[in-house]
């Protein structure tokens, strides 16, 4: 998006503004995002599976 906006304005964008993260850092960020998403989905689902139906539905 930034190169397209800069190109429309007739400006150039240095590579140092675009190449912020390396491959290892991107992989770590993706893995952390997946772990957070799984924890955010599985922990409440596990609780709701163990709880009584009426209390699980009331808390939603």
N, C-alpha and C positions, 0 to 999 in steps of 0.2 A: 504494500500500500504506500509506504513512504517513497520508494523509487518512482512510482506512478505519479504521486502528487508533486514530487520534486521535478520530474520531467515535464509536467504540465506547466510548471512555473519557470521552466527553462534553467533549472539549477541541477547541479550534480550532487550526488550523495557519496561521501567517503565510505570505503569498505569498512572502516573501523566502527561506523554506526550500524552497519548491517550484520557483521559477524561478531555478535556479542557472546554467544555460547558455543563451546566446542561440542563434539559428538558425545563425549563422556558425560558432560554436564546435561545435555539434552536427554540422554538415556536415563540419567538419575532423576531428572524432573518427571519424565514419563512414568517411571516406576513409582515414584512417590505419589503421583496423582492417582495411579491405579490402586495403591495401598489405601489411600485416603478414601477413595470411592467405595472400595470393598468394605472397609470398616464402617463407613457411613450407611451402607446398605445392609450388611449382614448383622451388625450388632442389634439394631432395632428389630430386624426380622426374627432374630433368634429369641429376643425377649417376647415378641408378640406370639411366637409359636409356643412358648412355654406358659404364657399367661392365660387366664381364663378369657373366654370370648368377650364377655361383657366389659371387662376392664380394658382389654386391648382396644375395643371399638370406642370406648369412652375417651381414651387418651388421644385418639386421632382427632 
